[in-house]
């Protein structure tokens, strides 16, 4: 039996923190566990790192430091949880071959951020180019792009543990074992690491920058948020309410000779203004039409929704019953003020105006006399951009789309 060289193991971790200082919090949170069962080094979902004494003995220090960074990267990026969610979403059967595929895809995502710049590439390390795919993608993208076969047979030995693919191993101590980190502790570590990546541009690889941004601002279910915003707007007091003399009010009985109108609830009227300027892509316009159909279902009345396309002028107005054939005309600059004016000035006044736009537009100086929801297509932030995107007005409910 080979005795674990703890001095070398911890020296390698110190080496890793010096080359990747932004990962120091996570590296020192890993709890090493000696195990003769694990072939190399592997992690579990509770942030234990199982270490083979023989592997530590035969591995050069710099390469061992890279393995430290590699294993902790699986945990920080939640590859085990994402693998489980991918399998459930895609209806994939749970078996060792599929879990190996997840491990390979996870390695494709992280290895270009792990190795190089002071940490040598180990022989046989997974690279997406070997699978005919580009680096810089996410685990889920790689999973859709390859199957096990001749291209992956050299990686059948991969064993990064349940922390990489979610499948329990014989050496896992489980949630009740020693040195297990709770969910709250793991989330706190991820948050502190993400905070440490707020340095100047160029100090952290692009893959880690993307991960840190999502750790601070996780993707929101924008379709549900947009639907909720519209439902809230159309269900508020006054929306869809109108007076009618078709049935006199009950209070008329107390006023002989006077006929009072009664308040009746009608389907709320919604005007949807779609930005068709050249800065909005065809894919975003297609997404906008899908949202129009969803808004129709939300308000419960197809004829109560009017659609307008607008760049610098409101070009098309159509009822939702003809939405499948709506021609979105535009392609010039953007001035949604004309779209708002057309929505409010033609026919019955809407109860809600929904604007779907990238936000590069002047906004009306005064709030419209109805509720307003803005669906804002996402755009990257460019520090030296000549024309900054104006902030939507405070009287609008804003939902970020995409």
N, C-alpha and C positions, 0 to 999 in steps of 0.2 A: 504494500500500500504506500502510495506517495503522499507525503505530508504537504498540506497546502502552504505555499510560500506567501504568507500574508504580507510580508514586507514588500515583495514584488507586486502583489495585487494592488496594494494601497498606493505604492509609488506610481503605478500605471494610472490610477484614478487621479492622482495629483497632476500627472503629466496631461491628462485629459482636460482638467480644469484650467491649466495654463494655456492650452491651445484653443479651448472653447469656454472662455470665462463666463459667457452668458448662460451656460448650462450647469454652473457650479452648484446651485441650490438643488437641482434634481440629482446630480451625480452623488452628492453627499447624503441625499435622502434614501438612496438605494441601500437595502439591507443585504449584505453578502451572506450566503449560506453555502457551506461546503457540502458537496454531494458527488459521490462516485457514480451516480446514475446518469447525470447529465453529460453529454459528450463534450461540450465546450463551455459556453456560458449561456444562460437562458433566464428570462424574467417571468414572473407570474403577475396576475392582475393586481396583487396586493403590494407591489413594489419590492419584492424580494428578488435578489439576483443569485441564482444557483451557479456555483463555480466548480469546475472539474480541476482537482489539483494537478493532474497530468497535463491538462491543457495550459494551465498557468506556467508550468515548468518549461514546456517546449516553445512557448510563444514569446517573441521579442517584446521588449517593454513598449515600444512605440505602437506596435500592432495591437498589443493588449489594451492600450489606452483607447485606440479606435473602437475596440469591441465594447468598452464601457460606454462610449458615446452612442454607438449603434444600438445597444440594448435599451438605454434610457430614452432614446428617440422613439422607440416603439411605444413606450408608456406615455410619454408626453403627448404624442399624437393620437392616443387612444385607438390603436390599431385593432385591439381585441374587440372593443365595443363597435367600431365601425364595420369590422368584418361580420359580426353578428347581425347588424342592421342591414348590411348589404345582402347577406344570405336570406334574411326574412323578406326583404323587398323584392328580390329577384327570384324567390322560390327555389333556391339552391339546396340540394340535399346535403346534410351534414355528415361528412365522412372524412377520413384522414387525407385523401387526395385533394379535396376542396380546401381543407385547412392549409395544406402545403402550398396550394395556389395563392391563398391569402398571404402567407408568409413571403412568398416570392414577390407579390405585388407590393407589399409593405416595404420590402427591401428596395424595390425599384424607386419608391417614393423618397426614401431617406438617404440612400447611399451617396448620392451626389452632394448632399449637404453634410454628410459625416466625414467622408474621406477626402484627402488632399489637404493642402495648406497646413502641413505639420503632422498629419495622421496618414500613414501609408495605406494604400489599397491592399488588402489581403488577397492572396491568390484565390481565384474562384469566386470572388464577391459578385453579387448579382448586379447586372447593369441592364437597363431597359433596351439599349442599343442591340444587345444580343437577341432580343425578342422582336426586333424590327420596329421599336417604338422610341419616341423622343423622351429625353429626360425632362424633369420639371413638372410632370403630371402628378395627379393624386392616385392613391391606392385604388380607388373605385374605377378610375379611368383605365388603369392597367388591367384590372380584373376583367373588364369587358373586352380586352384586346388580345388575350392569349388563352390557350388551353395547355394542359400537360401533354408533353410529347417529346419529340427528339430535341427540341430547342431547350427544354428544361431538365433533361435527364441528368445533367451534371450538377444540378442543385437539389437532388433528392435527399442529400444529407442535411439540408437546412434544418436547424432546430433552435429557434429563438424563444420557445416556450409559449405558455398560455397568454403571456402578456403581449405577444405578437399576433396570435391567431385565435385566441379564445378557447382552445381545446385543452382540457386538463391533462397533466402529465403525471406519471407515477411518483415523481419527486415533489410535486406541489404539496405544501403544508396546509393549504386551505385558509379560509378566513379566520379560523380559530387558532391557527399556529402562531408561533412567536414572531414578533416584529412586523406584523401585518399593519399596513396603514389604512385608516378608514377612508371612506369616500371624501369626507370633508378635508382630511389632510392631503389627499391626492389632488383635489381641486385647488387647494391653497398653494401647493407646489407649482402647479401649472400656471397659476396667476402670477406668482412671484417671478417665475422664469420669463413669462411674457412681458412683465414690467421691465425686466432686465434687458430686453431687446429693443428698448426705445432709444438706443444710441444713434449716432449720426449715420446717414446712409453709407453703405459699403462695409460696415463693421460686422454685419450679420448676413448670412446667405439669404437669397430671395425666398427659398422654401420656408425658412424659419420666420422671416418677416410676414409671409402670408399666414402662417400658423398663428403667430402672435396677434395679428389683426383680428382673426376669427375668434381667438381666445377672449379678447376684450369685447368684440362685437359679434357674437355668434349670429349666423344666418337666421333671419326671422321668417316665419311662415307668412310671407307677404300677401298671398292670396287670401288667407283667412283674415289677416289684418285689414286688407282693403274691403273685403266683404263686411267685416264688423263695423268699419267706419261708415260705410254706406247705410247699413241697417240702423246704426245709431242715429244717423242724420235723418232718415226718412221716418223713424219712429218717434222723433221728438215732438213736443207740443206744437201744434200749428201746421205741421207737415201733413198734407193730404186732408186737412179740414176745410170745409167750405159750408156756406149757408145756402139753404134752398127753401123755396116756397112750395115745393111739391107736397110737403107735409108740414102743416103749421106746428109751431112749437107748443108744448104743453102749457106754457105760461100764458098763451093767448086766452085761455079760459078766464083768467083773472082780469083781462083787459077787454071788455065787451066793445066790439066794433073795430078792434085793432088786430091785424093778422101779423104775427111775428114769425120770421123764418126759423127753421130748426137747423141745428148743426149736424152735418152728415160727413161721414168718413168716406173719401174716395181714394182710389189708388194714387199714391204720391207721384208727382211728375218729376222726372229726372232728365237733365240735359248732360250729355257726355261730350266734352270737347277733346278731340284727339289731335295732338301735335303732329303735323305731317311735314315738318320742315326737313331740310336735307340732313340735319344732324341726328335724326331718328332713323334707326335701321328698319329694314323690312321685317326682321324677326320681332322687333319691338312693336311694330304696327300690327303684326299678327297676334301678338300677345294682347295688345289693346283690344282687338276685336273679340278675343276670348273673354276678356274682362267685361266687355259690353254685354255679351250673352249672360254672364254670371250676374251682372247687375240687374238684368231683366228678371232673372229668377228670384233675386233678392227682394225686389219691390213687388213681385207678384202680378205684374201687368205689363205685357210686351208693348202695348200701344202707349203706355205712359212714359216710355223712354225715347228721347230724341237724340240722334247722333250727329255731331258736326265735326268736320275735319277742318283744320286751320293751320296755315303757316303765318303769313302776314295778313291774310283775309280769311273769313269764314266762307268756305267754298261749297260745302255740301251739307244739307240737312235732310235727314231721313228718319222715319220711325223704325223702331227696333224690329218690327215684323218683316222689314226688308233688309235686315242687317247682313244676311248672307250675301247679298248682292251689292253692298255699299262699296262705292269706289272712293278710296281715300286719296284725294287730290292734293297736291302740294309739291314741296321740294325746294322752296326758297328759304327766306329767313323766317324768323319767329316773332309773332306779336299776338299773344293769346288775349290781349285786351279786346281785339275784334271778335274773337270767339266768345268771350263772356258777353259782349254787347249783343251779339246775334242770339245767344242762348236766352238772354233776358228780354230781348226786344221783339221776338217773333212769337205770336200766338199767346197761349196762356203761360203765365209766369211759372217757371219750374220751382219746385220745393227744394231741390238739391241740384247743384252743379258739380259734376265730377270732371276734373281736368287730368288727362294722361299725357305727360310731357317729360322732356329731359331737363326742364327748368331754365334753359337759356332763352329767357323771354322777359320783357317788362310785364309787370303785373298791374292790375287795376289799382288806381290810387285809393279808391274807397271800397269797402267791402260790399259785395252784392247783397240785395235784400233777401237772401236765402242762405241756407247752409252750403258750405263748400268743402269738397274733398279733393286733394291733389295726390294723384299717383305719380311719383317721381322716379323716372328711370335712372338707374345707378350710373355714375360716371366716375372714372378714376380721378384722384386729386393730383393736379399738376401744379407744383409751386410757382413756376415762372410763366404760367398761362397768362396771355395778354388780356383775355376776357374772362373774368371770373363769373361763375354761375351765381345769379342773384338768389338770395334766400327767399323761399316762398313767404307770402305775407302771414302775419300771426293769426289772422282770422280764418285761416284754412287749416283743416285737419290733413296732415301730410303722412303718406305711407310710401316707403321706399320699395320700389318694384325691382325684382331680380336678385 
